[in-house]
């Protein structure tokens, strides 16, 4: 298994991971998604340890990317465990979050989906690692030849009691991204029997495709956030990625990604926090997959 860290910033799926149904697909008018819309739904606000919900696209629209965001619970005490495209081609996103032990007060999770009209070739490509008790895992989901990636996703299984933290969701850093690398690590002194799935949402190429990214300078704050807007004024955000990192690879499993979400159809953001004591500076990076 690969464990190289990027300081720049056989797919066997559990039942129900992606549902496939017969959908009458419209004729794709172009290779780009015209004016994508951001949909969101929020869970109840309480101290429940695991929360899961889905957000659908409007009827006749499809999901190109998605995300999740956590509010409350205390910095680093709640983490994303799943941001999963639903259907193939996808029409919704399912999001799950879990407390990492005791939480400070009530918290909620919001599921996000970036939706738009159909583009030819739209499909979900999964990759899987596990199940086993290996502490760190990596998946690499790649679009078929001739297609580009619009969005990303991941899931930790079983349904997640917060023993594993996802720390990297990295889209291929090119002008025409075709893959996403997802990495996760079990928290210190924990040896769960777990599996991880990564997802690439692929479709015919857009005329213009880019990945815009923003990175925080090293710091030691208990919670850190970063956001980035697509740099061209006529460019829309379709998918997201995020990464926590530092000079010490032992940070894996000690930094909790609590949010990776699209606050608008032209930008993306990420939030992460320290789970326990972290005695060094660390960084957070967000990736926004943009196209016209």
C-alpha positions as CSV (number, residue, x, y, z in Angstrom):
1,X,0.0,0.0,0.0
2,X,1.3,3.5,-0.9
3,X,2.0,5.8,2.0
4,X,3.8,8.7,0.4
5,X,2.6,12.0,1.6
6,X,2.0,14.9,-0.8
7,X,3.2,18.0,0.9
8,X,1.6,20.1,-1.9
9,X,-1.2,19.6,-1.2
10,X,-10.9,-4.1,-7.3
11,X,-13.6,-2.5,-6.3
12,X,-15.6,-4.7,-3.9
13,X,-18.4,-2.6,-2.4
14,X,-20.5,-3.3,0.7
15,X,-24.2,-3.9,-0.1
16,X,-26.0,-0.6,-0.6
17,X,-22.9,1.5,-1.0
18,X,-24.0,2.7,-4.5
19,X,-27.5,2.0,-5.7
20,X,-28.0,1.5,-9.4
21,X,-31.4,2.0,-10.9
22,X,-32.8,2.5,-14.4
23,X,-32.9,6.2,-15.2
24,X,-34.1,7.7,-18.5
25,X,-31.1,9.9,-19.4
26,X,-31.7,13.1,-21.4
27,X,-29.5,13.9,-24.3
28,X,-26.4,15.8,-23.2
29,X,-26.4,19.3,-24.7
30,X,-22.7,20.0,-24.0
31,X,-19.7,18.6,-22.3
32,X,-19.9,21.1,-19.4
33,X,-22.5,21.5,-16.6
34,X,-24.5,24.7,-17.1
35,X,-24.9,26.7,-13.9
36,X,-24.8,23.9,-11.3
37,X,-26.9,24.4,-8.2
38,X,-25.9,23.6,-4.6
39,X,-28.4,21.6,-2.5
40,X,-28.1,20.9,1.2
41,X,-29.9,19.2,4.1
42,X,-29.1,19.4,7.9
43,X,-29.5,16.7,10.6
44,X,-31.0,17.2,14.0
45,X,-28.8,19.1,16.5
46,X,-28.1,16.9,19.5
47,X,-25.4,14.8,21.2
48,X,-26.1,11.6,19.2
49,X,-22.8,9.9,18.4
50,X,-23.4,9.0,14.7
51,X,-25.5,10.9,12.3
52,X,-26.3,10.2,8.6
53,X,-28.5,11.8,6.0
54,X,-28.8,12.2,2.3
55,X,-29.5,15.2,0.0
56,X,-31.1,14.6,-3.4
57,X,-30.8,16.7,-6.5
58,X,-34.0,18.2,-7.9
59,X,-35.9,15.9,-10.3
60,X,-34.2,15.5,-13.6
61,X,-30.8,16.7,-12.3
62,X,-27.7,14.7,-11.4
63,X,-25.0,15.0,-8.7
64,X,-21.5,16.0,-9.9
65,X,-19.9,16.5,-6.5
66,X,-20.8,16.7,-2.8
67,X,-19.6,17.3,0.7
68,X,-20.4,17.3,4.4
69,X,-20.0,19.9,7.1
70,X,-20.2,19.6,10.9
71,X,-21.3,22.3,13.3
72,X,-20.7,22.0,17.1
73,X,-19.3,19.1,19.1
74,X,-16.0,20.8,19.9
75,X,-12.9,21.1,17.6
76,X,-11.5,17.7,16.6
77,X,-14.2,15.8,18.4
78,X,-16.4,14.9,15.4
79,X,-15.2,13.7,12.0
80,X,-16.6,12.9,8.5
81,X,-16.9,9.2,7.9
82,X,-18.7,9.2,4.5
83,X,-19.4,11.5,1.6
84,X,-20.9,9.1,-0.9
85,X,-22.5,9.6,-4.4
86,X,-25.9,7.7,-4.5
87,X,-26.9,6.1,-7.8
88,X,-25.0,5.5,-11.0
89,X,-25.3,8.0,-12.6
90,X,-25.6,9.7,-9.2
91,X,-28.7,11.8,-8.2
92,X,-27.9,12.4,-4.5
93,X,-25.1,12.4,-1.9
94,X,-25.2,10.5,1.5
95,X,-23.1,11.9,4.4
96,X,-22.2,10.4,7.7
97,X,-20.3,11.8,10.7
98,X,-19.2,10.3,14.0
99,X,-18.1,11.5,17.4
100,X,-14.6,10.6,18.4
101,X,-15.5,9.8,22.0
102,X,-17.0,12.5,24.2
103,X,-18.3,15.6,22.4
104,X,-18.7,19.1,23.8
105,X,-22.4,19.9,23.5
106,X,-24.9,19.3,20.7
107,X,-23.8,19.0,17.1
108,X,-25.2,18.5,13.6
109,X,-24.1,17.5,10.1
110,X,-25.1,19.1,6.8
111,X,-25.0,17.1,3.5
112,X,-24.3,18.9,0.3
113,X,-24.7,18.1,-3.4
114,X,-23.6,20.0,-6.5
115,X,-26.3,19.3,-9.1
116,X,-26.8,20.0,-12.7
117,X,-28.2,18.7,-16.0
118,X,-26.9,15.4,-17.5
119,X,-23.5,15.3,-19.2
120,X,-22.7,12.3,-21.5
121,X,-20.8,9.5,-19.8
122,X,-21.7,10.5,-16.3
123,X,-20.8,7.6,-13.9
124,X,-19.3,6.7,-10.5
125,X,-16.0,4.8,-10.5
126,X,-15.2,3.2,-7.1
127,X,-12.1,1.7,-5.6
128,X,-11.8,-0.2,-2.3
129,X,-9.2,-1.2,0.3
130,X,-10.0,-3.8,3.0
131,X,-11.5,-5.1,5.1
132,X,-8.6,-5.8,7.4
133,X,-6.8,-4.3,10.4
134,X,-4.1,-2.4,8.5
135,X,-3.7,1.0,10.2
136,X,-3.4,3.2,7.1
137,X,-5.2,2.7,3.8
138,X,-5.4,4.3,0.3
139,X,-7.7,4.1,-2.7
140,X,-7.1,5.5,-6.2
141,X,-10.3,5.9,-8.2
142,X,-9.6,6.6,-11.9
143,X,-11.9,7.7,-14.7
144,X,-12.0,5.7,-17.9
145,X,-9.8,6.8,-20.8
146,X,-11.2,9.9,-22.5
147,X,-13.2,11.1,-19.5
148,X,-12.5,13.6,-16.7
149,X,-13.4,13.7,-13.0
150,X,-16.0,16.2,-11.8
151,X,-16.3,15.1,-8.2
152,X,-15.1,12.9,-5.4
153,X,-16.4,10.8,-2.5
154,X,-15.3,8.3,0.2
155,X,-16.7,6.0,2.9
156,X,-15.3,4.2,6.0
157,X,-17.0,0.9,6.8
158,X,-18.5,-0.5,9.0
159,X,-20.8,2.5,9.7
160,X,-18.2,4.2,11.8
161,X,-17.6,4.7,15.5
162,X,-14.9,7.3,14.9
163,X,-11.9,4.9,15.2
164,X,-10.7,5.9,11.7
165,X,-10.0,9.4,10.3
166,X,-9.9,10.3,6.6
167,X,-7.2,12.9,6.0
168,X,-6.6,13.1,2.2
169,X,-9.1,13.4,-0.6
170,X,-6.7,14.5,-3.4
171,X,-7.8,15.0,-7.0
172,X,-5.2,14.5,-9.7
173,X,-3.4,17.9,-9.9
174,X,-3.7,18.5,-13.7
175,X,-5.7,20.8,-15.9
176,X,-7.8,17.7,-16.8
177,X,-8.2,15.7,-13.5
178,X,-9.0,12.0,-14.0
179,X,-8.5,10.5,-10.6
180,X,-8.8,10.9,-6.8
181,X,-6.6,9.5,-4.1
182,X,-8.2,8.9,-0.7
183,X,-6.2,8.1,2.4
184,X,-7.3,7.3,6.0
185,X,-5.6,6.1,9.2
186,X,-6.9,4.5,12.4
187,X,-6.5,6.7,15.5
188,X,-3.5,5.8,17.8
189,X,-3.9,2.6,19.8
190,X,-6.9,1.5,17.8
191,X,-6.9,-1.6,15.6
192,X,-10.4,-1.8,13.9
193,X,-11.2,-4.3,11.2
194,X,-12.3,-1.8,8.5
195,X,-12.5,-1.0,4.9
196,X,-12.4,2.2,2.9
197,X,-14.0,3.1,-0.5
198,X,-13.1,6.0,-2.7
199,X,-15.2,7.4,-5.6
200,X,-14.6,9.4,-8.7
201,X,-17.5,11.0,-10.5
202,X,-16.6,11.0,-14.2
203,X,-18.1,12.3,-17.4
204,X,-17.2,13.5,-20.9
205,X,-14.5,16.3,-20.7
206,X,-15.5,19.9,-20.2
207,X,-14.0,22.5,-22.6
208,X,-12.1,24.1,-19.6
209,X,-11.2,22.2,-16.5
210,X,-8.9,23.2,-13.6
211,X,-8.3,22.5,-10.0
212,X,-7.9,25.6,-7.8
213,X,-6.4,25.2,-4.4
214,X,-5.6,27.1,-1.2
215,X,-3.3,26.1,1.6
216,X,-2.9,27.4,5.1
217,X,0.6,28.2,6.5
218,X,1.8,25.9,9.3
219,X,0.0,26.5,12.6
220,X,-1.0,24.8,15.8
221,X,-4.6,26.0,16.2
222,X,-7.0,23.3,17.6
223,X,-9.2,24.0,14.6
224,X,-8.4,25.4,11.2
225,X,-10.4,26.4,8.1
226,X,-9.6,27.3,4.5
227,X,-11.7,28.2,1.5
228,X,-11.1,28.9,-2.2
229,X,-13.1,30.3,-5.0
230,X,-12.8,29.2,-8.6
231,X,-10.4,31.8,-10.2
232,X,-12.3,32.5,-13.4
233,X,-15.4,34.6,-12.9
234,X,-17.4,32.5,-15.3
235,X,-16.1,29.2,-13.8
236,X,-18.3,26.9,-11.6
237,X,-17.3,24.5,-8.8
238,X,-18.2,20.8,-9.5
239,X,-16.3,18.8,-6.9
240,X,-14.0,19.1,-3.8
241,X,-11.0,17.6,-2.1
242,X,-9.1,18.3,1.1
243,X,-5.9,17.4,2.9
244,X,-4.3,17.7,6.4
245,X,-0.6,17.3,6.6
246,X,2.6,18.3,8.4
247,X,6.3,17.3,8.6
248,X,5.5,14.4,10.9
249,X,3.6,11.5,9.2
250,X,2.4,10.5,12.7
251,X,-0.2,13.3,12.3
252,X,-2.2,10.8,10.3
253,X,-5.0,9.6,12.6
254,X,-4.7,12.6,14.9
255,X,-6.3,15.3,12.7
256,X,-10.0,15.1,12.1
257,X,-11.5,16.4,8.8
258,X,-14.8,17.8,10.0
259,X,-16.0,19.7,6.8
260,X,-15.4,19.6,3.1
261,X,-18.3,21.5,1.5
262,X,-19.3,24.0,-1.3
263,X,-20.6,27.2,0.3
264,X,-21.6,28.3,-3.3
265,X,-21.5,26.9,-6.8
266,X,-18.2,28.8,-7.4
267,X,-16.2,27.9,-4.2
268,X,-15.2,25.2,-1.7
269,X,-14.1,25.1,1.9
270,X,-12.6,22.7,4.4
271,X,-12.3,22.5,8.2
272,X,-10.2,20.2,10.4
273,X,-9.3,19.9,14.1
274,X,-6.8,18.3,16.4
275,X,-8.1,15.1,18.0
276,X,-6.2,15.0,21.3
277,X,-2.8,16.7,21.8
278,X,-0.8,17.6,18.6
279,X,2.6,19.0,19.5
280,X,3.5,20.4,16.1
281,X,2.4,22.8,13.4
282,X,0.2,21.4,10.7
283,X,-1.5,22.5,7.5
284,X,-4.9,22.2,5.8
285,X,-5.5,22.4,2.0
286,X,-8.7,22.6,0.0
287,X,-9.1,21.6,-3.7
288,X,-12.0,22.9,-5.9
289,X,-12.6,21.2,-9.2
290,X,-13.7,24.0,-11.5
291,X,-14.9,24.2,-15.1
292,X,-16.8,26.5,-17.4
